[in-house]
Amino acid sequence: MKTILINIGFGNAVAAGRVIAVITPASASGKRLRDEAKENNYLIDATHGRKTRAIIIMDSNHIILSAMQPETISNRLMNDGE
């Protein structure tokens, strides 16, 4: 089985098959998930100091912060995941 990697910006990539959802950081659930992941050491910041524009939820309970727009990441998942 081949693993498809999706670029989430600044040389970072995630396995497409392990992404559960991509949400905006402004949502209430996004803030709660980010806080819980930070508290439990499951938060990965891939923004390189830039503004967080998307929160990627992985099947391993990890939460990844990205500086890319959620729509861009979703489009990459849809196009590369086929």
N, C-alpha and C positions, 0 to 999 in steps of 0.2 A: 504494500500500500504506500502510495506516494504522499508525503506531507507538503501541503501548499502553504508557503509563507506569504503574509501580507505586510507590506511596508506601512508602518504607522508614523514615519517621520524620523529624521535625524539618524538614519542608519539602523533603526530599530524595526524588528519584525515580530509578528505573532503567527502561530499556526492557525490557519483559517478554520480548521475543523474543531478547534477548541474554544472559539468565540461563541458566547451565548447571546450577548447583546451589545449594542453600541448606543449610549445615551448621552444627553447633554448634561454638563455639570451643574446647570442652574436648577434642575429639577430637584424636588425635595428628596426623592428616593436616591438620586445621584449623590447628594450631600451626605445622606445617612450611610450609604454604601461606602463612600470614601472615608468617612470618619471611623466606621467599624473596621475597615481594612487596615487603616493606619494603626488603630489600637491593637489589632491582632497580627501585625507585621506581614500583611498580605498586599500592601500597597506598593506599586511600582510606578515611579514617576519617569516617564519617557519624554517630558516636555523640554528638557535642557534649559530650564529657567524661563521658558515662554509661558504665555497664558494657556491654561487648560481649556480646550475646546471640546474634547470628547472623553468619555469614560468608557473603557472597554471592559466588559465583564467576561471572565474566563471560567471554564468548567472546573478549574482547580481552586476556585474561590479567590483567585487573585484579581485585583482591580488595577487596571493600567490606565494612567493618565496620559493623554496625547494632546499635542498642540495642533493636530489636524482637525478639520471640520468633521462632524459625525457623518455627514452625507458623503464625503470623500472616502472615508473608511468603509462605509456601507457599500458604496459603488465598487470598491476594490474587492470586497468580499463576494459580491454578486457576480462580478465579471471573472474573477480568478477561481471562484469556487465551482464553476460549471464544468 
